[in-house]
Amino acid sequence: MAMNVSSACFLVFSCKKPNRIRAVASEDFATTAALKIDTEDKLKLGGSELKVTKLGIGAWSWGDTSYWNNFQWDDQKLKAAKAAFNKSLDCGITFFDTAEVYGSPLALGAENSETLLGRFIKERENDNPGEEVVVATKFAALPWRFGRQSVISALKDSLNRLGLSSVDLYQLHWPGIWGNEGYIDGLGDAVEQGLVKAVGVSNYSEKRLRDAYERLKKRGIPLASNQVNYSLIYRLPEQNGVKAACDELGVTLIAY
């Protein structure tokens, strides 16, 4: 659901029971209580120990000038994004999803989404110390990245931008042209090094999902999630085996 404050919402689907979100959107998300969510029952991501709210906020548009924001990022949009962040927390939504390529510095005038989210978290913490914020970000499988160490290096760069020592969920943003086994190994290394609490994938087909699941399983690490395009008007995951595989393997489907 696209919001008028440079934000998007996504849903987290349990593989065991139906989702029970009660949400109401208003015209002005930034100045009113736009969303009301039942946060008493959080959802555990797959076989991990990470629990998240069933409604999350996607931060792709924050700082972006290549797809969103009419190709321009300015102070007014920055204030709207920060207002969306604060109002989300006020309404009980604590799960935020970003990526290293959101708001790429390669786009003129862009500001990195991870940097903005980290700034918002730090500023919020000044007035609300100890408040929970669950952060998910993603590794870009760029063609010139090779091996498991590329995942760790990219993750550390993301942590620097976020101003955090670890993130809750780290995901492979899309399958690589090559080197996918190394990328999966890198996710496992990130868990073992304490840099992340849980790991997942995004835009993965049924076969790639199963391969990633099995490779991590050999190390005793659960594949927590697969984030895919899935909605009432886009039902492909029900037809291509992705949702069925998630249900079978106990991998949580995150729908964007």
ABEGO torsion letter per residue (X at the ends): XBBAAGBBBBBBBBAABBBBBBBBBBABAAABBABBBBAABBBBBEABABBBBABBBBAAABGBAAABGGGBBBAAAAAAAAAAAAAAAAAGBABBBBBAABGBAABBGBBBAAAAAAAAAAAAAAABBGBBBBBBBBBBBBAABBEAAAAAAAAAAAAAAAGBABBABBBBABBBABGAAAAAAAAAAAAAAGABABBBBBGBBAAAAAAAAAAAAAAGBBBABBBBBBBAABAAAAAAGAAAAAAAAGBBBBBX
